[in-house]
């Protein structure tokens, strides 16, 4: 077992509430730092779509991306390659197991990948089930999958996919990619949410190689697995909401595991040296004027080691100058969450044929993206609507939207723009 990295936790909030108010919102920023004496052991499964629609440039570039990912693996990292259509089959090795990355196994894997041909349909859950089986046989600390598809999950129901994901939950992290113009955002987002990975779309197959290289490089630098955010609360305090809000939005509210009467652990997956932000909302018992309580304490736990906890304080005041202030970091991520919801609601309204609601929601999304400097999302939205005036959110629905642009907009709704860490937090330990 490798040495855990260090987690620095900061709480940003306005701790003052007006008399009678019960809702306290805070932003928890967590930075993982430190040099590892040795990186933890790792295992990776690459799942490649080989359905009929992959024929041609997509399969050619998927093969090239796979060889690039193999080269990015550290020596002796366990790996396997799975091909998926209406079922999952082993590409390398031939039998359902994983092998260490060496010059010999990489070369044999390249040869096996080169022989792949496109055929049949798509059932993504079968690919994940085989990856889960393979990774379950490994003792590696970091377990990871890359899943690539170019189509809809047409040979499997949404319920079947959810059942597979429940079997995979907590077993490994999976990053999903859609390539070309025929994939669907919703199953990729569902996989990324449950398995605490990422979901992205690539218009051009030629982009795959660099993306696979980057994803594998990040995984090879992960320093801690199965990291949890531990939340301690007073007996009468209720968690209204806990979300990771940067670098992507993941709702963790219903995913807590009770440790004891006061502590609940929320899974956050694998970490390298990075910063993530979490939005926390608490329902607290109403207090008297000038009363102060320590409503909650937030820390991180990995490998049995806990970081210092940081307090979420609540004070009741009659001074509106104190109680009406909004912490800038809390406000920033409230806007980012609203942006995500506006995009998803706008796309849903457009799909339902409600053009007025779609225009209003997507116009609000454009306004929020402009105001927060979310340039990538603004560019994606400009393919879905004609932007008349971004600051005011004035837009017109485009009649010629390519289906892939809608899917890319939905994926972009979960990616956020962060804020630089600065003073203004509550850094008091319990």
N, C-alpha and C positions, 0 to 999 in steps of 0.2 A: 504494500500500500504506500503510495507516494505521500509526501508531506502536503497538507492542505495549504491553499493560498490564504491570504488575509483579506477579510471583508471590512470595509469602512462604511458605516451606515450613518446617514444624515437625514433628519426629519425637517421638512419645511412646512410651516403652518402659521396661521394667525391663531394663537391659543385663546383669544378672547371671544366669548359669546355673549349676546345680550340676554337679559333675564328671561328664563323660560325656554330658551333655545336648547335643542338636544342633539343637533347634528354637528359633528366636528369632522372637517375634511383636512387631509394632510397629504403631502407628497414625500415618499420615502425614496431617497437616492442611494444606491449601493454600488460601490466601486471595489472590484477585486484586483489586488496587486500582489507583488512578491515574486521572487525567483524560485523556481522549483529545483530541488536537487536532482530530480529525475521526473520526466513527464509520466503520467499514469499509462498503464497498458490500454490498448485500444483495439477495436474491431469494427470493420465497416462492410456493409453489404450494399452493392450497387444494383438497383432494380431498373431494368431497361424495358420500355415498351417495345414490343416487336409485332404489334398488330398490323393489319394490312395497310393502314393509313401512314405508317412509318416508312413505307417503301420509298427509295430514292434518297434525296439529300438528307432527310431527317435521320434515317438509319445510318447513313455514312458518317454524319457528324456526331451521332450518338456513340458510335464505335470509337471515333477519334477522341471524344471527350472521356470515354471510359479509360482508354490507354493513358491519357493525361492524368486522370485521377489516380491510376495505379502508380505512376511515377511520383506523385505527390505523397504517397504513403511512406511513413517511416519504415525502415527495415524491421522485419519481424512482426509488424502489425498484422493481425488476422484479417483476411478478406475473403469475399465470395462475390460472384456475379450471378444474378438471376435475370432470366428473360421472362417477360410477362405478356400474355395476350388474354385469352379466355381462361387460361390457367397459368401457373407458374412452373418454370422448369429451370434446372441448374444449367448454367453456361460453363462456369469454372468454379471449383472443380466439378467433375461429372457427377459425383455422388453428393448428397446433402450434408456437407461439412464445410469448415473454413480452414484456410491454410495460411501460414505466415508469408509475408511479402519478402521474396528473395529475387535475385536476378532470374533464377530458373522458373519460379512460379509466375512472375510477371510476364515472362516471354510466353509461357504456356497459355496464360490467360489471354494475352493479345491474340494468339493464334485461334483460340476458341471463339473469341468475340468476332473475329474477322469472318467466321463461317455463319454468323447469324443471318437469317432471312426473315422477312416480314410476312406474317400471315395471321388470319383469324381476327377475333374481336378483342374486347377489353374487360377485364374483371380485376380491378386494382387490389381489392381485398385479398385475393389469393396470393398476390406478390408479397404483400405485407405479412401474411400468415407464414409464408416460407422464410422470409427474413427473420421473423420472430423465432421460428424454430432454430434457425442457424445460430442466431446470436445467443439464444438460451443455452447453447452448448459451450459457450465461451466464458472464461473467468475474467475477461477484460473489464476494467473499470469504466472506460468510455465505450459505449456501444452506440453505433450510428448507422443510419441508412440514408441513401440518396435515391429518390424515386423520380423517374422521368416518364412523362406520358404526353401524347399529342391528341388524345381523344376523350370522349365522354366515357364514363364508367357504365357502358351499355349492357354488359352481361352480368350485372350484379345489382341488387336493389340497394337503396340507401340504408335500409335496416341491416342488411348483410354486412355492409362495410362498417357500420357502427359496431356490430358485434365483434368483428375482427379488431377494430381499434381498441375496444375495451380489453381484449386479450393482450394487446400490445402496450397498453397504458403503463407507464413507469418502467418498461423493459428496455426501451431504447429511444433515442431522439431521431426524428426523420425530417430531412429537408426535401421539399417537393418542388418540381419544376414542370411547367407546361411549355411545350414548344410548338411553334407554328400558329395555326389559326383555328383549330378544331377542339381545343380542350375547354374544360369548364372550371371556373374558379371555386365553386362551393366545396367539392370534395377535397381539393387541395388545401383549402383553408381549414376544413374539418380535421384533416390529417395533421396539419401543422399545429393546430390548437391542442389536440389531444396528446400528440407526441412531442410538444414543446419545441418544434423546429420552425422553419420558415417556409413560405410559399411565394413563388415568383413565376412570372411568365417571360418567355424569350420569343420575340417575333421571328428572329432568324436562326436557323439551325447552326450557323457558323459561330454563334455566341456561346454554344454549349461548352466547348473545350475550356475557355477561360473561366466560365462559371463553375464547372466541376473542379478545376484546379483551385479556385478560391475557396469553395466550400470545403474541400478536403484539407486544404492548408489550415483553415480555421479549426477544423476538428483535430488535426494533429497537434495543435497548440493548446487544446483544452487541458486545464489543470485540475479540475474537480468535477466529479459526477454526482448526480442525485443531491444537489444542493437544495435546501429548503429555507423558506422565509418563516421564521418562528415568531408568532404573534401572541404575546401575553396580554390579557385584558382583565380588568376588574370584573367581579361577578355579574354586575348589572349592565355591563357594556355589551352591545351587540354589533357585530360586523355587518354593515349594510352593503359594503362593496370592497373588493380588493382586486385590482387589475394591474398587470404589467402594462405600462403605457409607453415604454421606450426600451429597445428599438422598434418593437412591434407590439400591438395591442393584443393581450391575451387575458381573458377573464378568468381569474383564479377563485372567485368568490365561493363557489360550491365545491372546491377541490381540497378543502382543508382536512387534515388527519388529526384527530384529537390525541394529544400527548398525555394530558392530565386535565384537571378541572380548570386550569388557567391558561394552558398553552395549546395552540393549534399550529401544525406545520403545513405550509403551502408549497407544493413542488415548483421549482424553477428550472430544473434540468441541469445541463452542463455549463460550466463557466470556464473562460480563459481570463486574461487580464482585460477587463472591460467594465463599463458602467451601465447599469440598468435602472430605470425609474419605475416606481409603483405608486398607484393612486389608491389611497385608503380613505374610507368613509365610515365613521362610527356613529352609532346611536347611543348616547350617554344619558344617565338619569339626570333630570333637571336639578341644578344646584342653586344655592343661595347666592346673593350678590357678594362679591369679593371672595367667594369660596374657590379653592383650587384643588383639582384632583389630577392624579397621574392615571389617565384612562387606559393607556396601553403602552407596551414596550415592544420594539421591533428589533430583531437580530437575524443573523444567518447561521445556519448549521450545516456542516459537511464533515464526513468522516468522523462523526462523534465529537467534533470540536465546534464550540459556539463562539460567535463574535460577541463583542460588547453590545449590549442592548441600548437603544435610543428611545427616549420617552416621547409619547404624545400627551401633551398637557392640555387641560381645559380650565379656563378661568372665566367666571361670570362677572360682567361689569355693567354699570349703568351709563358708561361713557360711550356714546356712539362713535366718537373719533377712534376709539380702540376697536370696537366690535365690528365696524363696517370695512375695515381694511381687508384686502384680499392678497394673500401671498402671491407674488408674480409667478412663481413656479407652479403653484396650484392652479392659477388662472390659465397658464399656458397649456397645461395638459387637459384641463376641462375643455378648452377650445379644440385640442387635437381629438379628443373623444367625440365631440360634437361633429367635427369634420368627418370622422369615420362613419358615424351614424347617418349624416346627411348624404354621403355617397351611396351607402347601402340602401337607404330609403328611396333615394332618387332613382336608382337602377330598378328597384322593385316596382316603383310606380310606373316607370317607363315600360317595363315588361307587362304590367297589368293594363296598359293602354291609357293611363291617367296622365295625359301630357301636362296639364296644369300643375299637378303635384310634383311631377318629375322636374319640370322647369324650376319650380320654387326651391325644391330640395337641392338640385344640382347647382343652381345659382348661389345658394347659401354655401355650398361646398367650395365653389370657386372663390367666393369672398373670403372664407376662412383660410383656404390654402394661400391666397394672396397675402392676407394679413400676417400669417405665421411664417412666411418665407418658404413654404413647402413647394418648391419649384418643380420637383419631379411629378408630384400629384397634379399640379396645375397643367403641366404639359400633357399628362394622360387625360385629364378632363377636357382639354381643348380638342380632343378627338371625338368626344361624345357630345359636346355642346359648342356652339359658336359663342365665344366670349365677347360681348359687346363692351362691358365695363367691369373689370375684375374688382375694383374697390367697392363697388355697390352691389356686386353679385348679379348684374344684368346679363342674362344669357338667352340664347335660343337653342332649342333642341335641333340637332342635326338630323336630316332625313336619311343620310347615307352612312349611318354608323356601321362599321365592320364589326361582326360579332366579337372578334378578339379584343377590340377596344373596350367593349363593355366588361369583359372578363378581367382585363388589365386594370381597369378602373376599380373594380371590386377588390382585387388583390392589393392595390395601392392604398386602399382605405385603412388597412391594418398597419401600415408603416408610418412612423411618426418622426418629426423633427425634434431633436433634443435641445436642451438648454445647457449652456456651460455652467458648471458647478460654481457657486459663489456663496458669499456669506448670507445670513438670513435664516439659517436652519436652527434647529434645536439639537445641539450636540451633547446634551447632558446624559450621562450614563445613570442607570438605576443604582 
